[in-house]
Amino acid sequence: MEEYFQHFGFLVSEWLKTHGLKIILIAAGAMILKYIIKQIIIKAVRVAVVAEGSTTTSMEAEKKREDTLIRILTGASGMVILILTVLVILPEFDIKIGPLLAGAGVAGIALGFGSQYLIRDIISGLFIIIENQYRIGDVVNIDETGGLVEDISIRKTTLRDMDGTVHHIPHGEIKKVSNMSKKFARVNLNISIAYDADIDHVIKVIDKTGIELSEDPLYMEFITVPPKFLRIDEFSDSAIVIKILGETKPLKQWDVAGELRKRLKEAFDNEGIEIPFPQMVIHHLTEKNDTR
């Protein structure tokens, strides 16, 4: 048994001297090359991507686009380096790559007929990236599926919705994209008031509440245009519908809108402004007996 282990150790040491050292050097070289290419990609993307303005929002959008491009390009380059490294290492295990490449070519021809969808996904993904339709960190609706963009690869987009569900959407299947977090966002509220309310008084209360919210230290950095009365939007069956509009930084519209609703409810209660709700009036019909 001791001789067996000695013989095995001798074979391993000889293999390490001949092939093992080469494999280690190839793997180390691949890692160094991957790091160098990543640094080149980062610097190139930082130079190539230009912010659409000098505001804080523009700078944040620029960083999101840069991070998206860096992640995609480094992922693609890493995959290429991995494939090349494996092809170089295989001969060190006495595996001839010639037949493998020939077989891959034949298989590629066979798979080419079924790869139309893959090619469509890749081409669509390139246009999404080049046109800057959305980036990692944006909130979007893709064909009625909404959520936070967690990842963008060359083939698909990964969304996570409010329930925590992850959706993987191939780029070739995307027909419509609605980006809710690009450049700026809007607070767009419809509030119902009673028909007997004093409209001018209601407008003053709404505008005052919006200004107070925009001056609050917790929200002032999120609000670019204070929410205010825009117009009477509708005469419904039981209320007058008023539209309120304001502008915020991307992704902050929901926080601001929620706080605005809370403050409007408190302000309306304090000012005696009624927020009506649908009511149903039931008429009782009494049957008269025929006395003839």
C-alpha positions as CSV (number, residue, x, y, z in Angstrom):
1,M,0.0,0.0,0.0
2,E,2.8,2.4,0.8
3,E,4.5,1.6,-2.5
4,Y,1.2,2.4,-4.2
5,F,0.9,5.8,-2.6
6,Q,4.5,6.5,-3.5
7,H,4.0,5.6,-7.1
8,F,0.8,7.7,-7.2
9,G,2.6,10.6,-5.7
10,F,5.4,10.3,-8.2
11,L,2.9,10.3,-11.1
12,V,1.1,13.4,-9.7
13,S,4.4,15.2,-9.2
14,E,5.5,14.4,-12.7
15,W,2.2,15.5,-14.2
16,L,2.4,18.8,-12.2
17,K,5.9,19.3,-13.5
18,T,4.8,18.8,-17.1
19,H,1.1,19.7,-17.5
20,G,0.0,20.9,-14.1
21,L,2.3,23.9,-14.1
22,K,1.1,24.9,-17.5
23,I,-2.5,24.7,-16.4
24,I,-1.9,26.8,-13.4
25,L,0.0,29.4,-15.5
26,I,-2.8,29.4,-18.1
27,A,-5.5,29.8,-15.5
28,A,-3.6,32.6,-13.8
29,G,-3.0,34.3,-17.1
30,A,-6.7,34.1,-17.9
31,M,-7.6,35.7,-14.6
32,I,-5.1,38.5,-15.1
33,L,-6.4,39.1,-18.7
34,K,-9.9,39.2,-17.4
35,Y,-9.0,41.8,-14.8
36,I,-7.1,43.9,-17.4
37,I,-10.0,43.8,-19.8
38,K,-12.5,44.7,-17.1
39,Q,-10.5,47.8,-16.2
40,I,-10.3,48.8,-19.8
41,I,-14.1,48.3,-20.2
42,I,-14.7,50.4,-17.1
43,K,-12.5,53.3,-18.2
44,A,-13.9,53.1,-21.8
45,V,-17.5,53.2,-20.6
46,R,-16.9,56.0,-18.1
47,V,-15.4,58.1,-21.0
48,A,-18.0,57.1,-23.6
49,V,-21.2,57.7,-21.5
50,V,-22.0,61.4,-21.2
51,A,-24.7,62.7,-18.8
52,E,-27.7,64.4,-20.3
53,G,-27.1,67.6,-18.2
54,S,-25.2,68.5,-15.0
55,T,-28.0,68.0,-12.4
56,T,-27.9,65.3,-9.7
57,T,-30.6,63.3,-11.5
58,S,-28.6,63.3,-14.7
59,M,-25.5,62.2,-12.9
60,E,-27.4,59.3,-11.2
61,A,-28.9,58.3,-14.6
62,E,-25.4,58.3,-16.1
63,K,-24.0,56.1,-13.4
64,K,-26.9,53.6,-13.8
65,R,-26.3,53.4,-17.5
66,E,-22.5,53.0,-17.0
67,D,-23.1,50.2,-14.4
68,T,-25.4,48.4,-16.8
69,L,-23.0,48.6,-19.8
70,I,-20.0,47.6,-17.6
71,R,-21.9,44.6,-16.2
72,I,-23.0,43.4,-19.7
73,L,-19.6,43.9,-21.4
74,T,-17.6,42.3,-18.6
75,G,-19.9,39.4,-18.5
76,A,-19.6,38.8,-22.3
77,S,-15.8,39.2,-22.2
78,G,-15.5,36.9,-19.2
79,M,-17.5,34.2,-21.1
80,V,-15.2,34.5,-24.1
81,I,-12.1,34.2,-22.0
82,L,-13.5,31.2,-20.1
83,I,-14.2,29.4,-23.4
84,L,-10.7,30.1,-24.8
85,T,-9.1,29.1,-21.5
86,V,-10.9,25.7,-21.5
87,L,-9.9,25.1,-25.2
88,V,-6.2,25.8,-24.3
89,I,-6.3,23.7,-21.2
90,L,-7.9,20.6,-22.7
91,P,-4.8,19.4,-24.6
92,E,-3.0,19.3,-21.3
93,F,-5.4,16.4,-20.4
94,D,-4.5,14.7,-23.7
95,I,-7.9,15.7,-25.1
96,K,-7.7,16.7,-28.7
97,I,-9.7,19.8,-29.5
98,G,-9.7,19.3,-33.3
99,P,-12.5,16.7,-33.3
100,L,-14.4,18.8,-30.7
101,L,-14.2,21.9,-32.9
102,A,-15.3,19.9,-35.9
103,G,-18.1,18.3,-34.0
104,A,-19.1,21.7,-32.7
105,G,-19.2,23.0,-36.2
106,V,-21.5,20.3,-37.4
107,A,-23.7,20.7,-34.3
108,G,-23.7,24.5,-34.9
109,I,-25.1,24.0,-38.4
110,A,-27.8,21.8,-37.0
111,L,-28.6,24.2,-34.2
112,G,-28.5,27.2,-36.5
113,F,-31.9,26.4,-37.8
114,G,-33.3,26.5,-34.3
115,S,-31.3,29.5,-33.1
116,Q,-33.5,32.2,-34.7
117,Y,-35.1,33.2,-31.4
118,L,-31.7,33.4,-29.7
119,I,-30.3,35.7,-32.5
120,R,-33.5,37.8,-32.2
121,D,-33.0,38.1,-28.5
122,I,-29.4,39.2,-28.8
123,I,-30.1,41.8,-31.6
124,S,-33.0,43.2,-29.6
125,G,-30.9,43.4,-26.5
126,L,-28.2,45.3,-28.4
127,F,-30.7,47.9,-29.4
128,I,-32.1,48.2,-25.9
129,I,-28.6,48.8,-24.6
130,I,-27.5,51.2,-27.4
131,E,-30.7,53.2,-27.2
132,N,-30.6,53.4,-23.4
133,Q,-34.2,52.4,-23.1
134,Y,-33.8,51.3,-19.5
135,R,-31.0,50.4,-17.1
136,I,-30.3,48.3,-14.0
137,G,-32.1,49.9,-11.1
138,D,-35.0,51.4,-13.2
139,V,-38.6,50.6,-12.6
140,V,-40.3,49.6,-15.8
141,N,-43.4,48.0,-17.3
142,I,-42.6,45.5,-20.0
143,D,-45.7,44.3,-21.8
144,E,-47.8,44.7,-18.7
145,T,-45.2,43.1,-16.4
146,G,-43.8,45.7,-14.0
147,G,-40.9,45.7,-11.6
148,L,-37.4,46.7,-10.7
149,V,-34.8,45.9,-13.3
150,E,-32.3,43.7,-11.4
151,D,-30.2,42.5,-14.3
152,I,-29.8,43.0,-18.1
153,S,-27.9,40.4,-20.1
154,I,-27.3,40.4,-23.8
155,R,-30.3,38.0,-24.1
156,K,-32.8,38.8,-21.4
157,T,-34.0,41.3,-18.7
158,T,-34.7,40.2,-15.2
159,L,-37.5,42.1,-13.3
160,R,-38.6,41.7,-9.6
161,D,-42.1,42.9,-8.9
162,M,-43.6,44.3,-5.7
163,D,-44.5,40.7,-4.5
164,G,-40.9,39.7,-4.8
165,T,-41.5,37.5,-7.9
166,V,-38.7,37.5,-10.4
167,H,-39.6,37.6,-14.1
168,H,-37.1,36.6,-16.8
169,I,-38.1,38.3,-20.1
170,P,-36.3,37.5,-23.4
171,H,-35.5,40.6,-25.3
172,G,-37.0,39.3,-28.5
173,E,-40.4,39.0,-26.8
174,I,-40.5,42.7,-25.7
175,K,-42.9,44.8,-27.7
176,K,-43.5,47.7,-25.4
177,V,-41.4,49.2,-22.5
178,S,-42.7,51.9,-20.2
179,N,-39.9,53.4,-18.1
180,M,-41.2,55.1,-14.9
181,S,-37.8,56.3,-13.6
182,K,-36.0,58.1,-16.4
183,K,-35.0,61.8,-15.9
184,F,-37.9,62.7,-13.7
185,A,-41.3,61.4,-12.4
186,R,-44.7,62.9,-11.6
187,V,-47.1,62.9,-8.7
188,N,-50.4,62.5,-10.5
189,L,-53.4,62.4,-8.1
190,N,-57.1,62.6,-8.5
191,I,-58.9,63.8,-5.3
192,S,-62.7,63.8,-4.9
193,I,-64.5,66.6,-3.0
194,A,-68.2,67.2,-2.3
195,Y,-70.3,69.4,-4.7
196,D,-71.0,71.9,-2.0
197,A,-67.3,72.5,-1.2
198,D,-65.8,76.0,-1.8
199,I,-63.5,75.3,-4.8
200,D,-61.3,78.3,-4.2
201,H,-60.8,77.3,-0.6
202,V,-60.0,73.7,-1.7
203,I,-57.4,75.0,-4.2
204,K,-55.7,77.1,-1.5
205,V,-55.5,74.1,0.9
206,I,-54.1,71.8,-1.8
207,D,-51.4,74.3,-2.9
208,K,-50.5,75.1,0.7
209,T,-50.2,71.4,1.6
210,G,-48.0,70.8,-1.5
211,I,-45.6,73.7,-0.6
212,E,-45.3,72.5,3.0
213,L,-44.4,69.0,1.8
214,S,-41.8,70.4,-0.6
215,E,-40.2,72.4,2.3
216,D,-40.1,69.4,4.6
217,P,-36.4,68.4,5.1
218,L,-37.4,64.7,4.7
219,Y,-38.9,65.3,1.3
220,M,-37.5,68.5,-0.1
221,E,-34.6,66.8,-1.9
222,F,-37.0,64.5,-3.7
223,I,-39.4,67.1,-5.0
224,T,-38.5,69.3,-8.0
225,V,-41.9,70.9,-8.5
226,P,-44.3,71.1,-5.5
227,P,-47.7,69.3,-6.0
228,K,-50.5,71.7,-6.7
229,F,-54.0,72.1,-8.1
230,L,-54.1,71.6,-11.9
231,R,-57.7,71.5,-12.9
232,I,-61.2,70.1,-12.2
233,D,-60.9,66.8,-14.0
234,E,-64.4,65.4,-13.8
235,F,-68.0,65.8,-12.5
236,S,-68.7,62.3,-11.2
237,D,-72.0,61.1,-9.8
238,S,-71.3,61.9,-6.2
239,A,-68.2,64.2,-6.3
240,I,-66.1,66.7,-8.1
241,V,-62.7,65.2,-9.1
242,I,-59.7,67.4,-8.8
243,K,-56.3,66.6,-10.4
244,I,-53.1,67.4,-8.6
245,L,-49.7,67.4,-10.3
246,G,-46.1,67.7,-9.2
247,E,-42.7,66.5,-10.2
248,T,-40.1,64.5,-8.3
249,K,-36.8,62.7,-8.8
250,P,-37.0,59.3,-10.4
251,L,-38.4,56.5,-8.2
252,K,-39.5,59.0,-5.5
253,Q,-43.0,59.7,-6.9
254,W,-44.6,56.9,-4.8
255,D,-43.1,58.1,-1.5
256,V,-44.1,61.7,-2.2
257,A,-47.6,60.7,-3.4
258,G,-48.2,58.6,-0.3
259,E,-47.2,61.4,2.1
260,L,-49.2,63.9,0.1
261,R,-52.4,61.8,0.4
262,K,-51.8,61.6,4.2
263,R,-51.4,65.3,4.6
264,L,-54.3,66.2,2.3
265,K,-56.6,63.9,4.4
266,E,-55.5,65.7,7.6
267,A,-55.8,69.2,6.0
268,F,-59.2,68.4,4.6
269,D,-60.4,67.2,8.0
270,N,-59.1,70.3,9.7
271,E,-60.7,72.6,7.1
272,G,-64.0,70.8,7.0
273,I,-63.6,69.7,3.4
274,E,-65.6,66.5,2.7
275,I,-64.2,63.6,0.7
276,P,-67.4,61.9,-0.4
277,F,-68.0,58.3,-1.0
278,P,-70.6,56.7,-3.2
279,Q,-74.0,56.3,-1.6
280,M,-77.0,54.3,-2.5
281,V,-80.5,55.5,-1.8
282,I,-83.1,52.7,-1.6
283,H,-86.8,53.6,-2.2
284,H,-89.4,51.4,-0.7
285,L,-92.5,50.9,-2.8
286,T,-95.7,50.2,-1.0
287,E,-98.3,48.1,-2.9
288,K,-101.9,49.4,-2.7
289,N,-104.6,46.8,-2.2
290,D,-107.4,46.9,-4.8
291,T,-110.6,47.7,-2.8
292,R,-113.0,47.3,-5.6
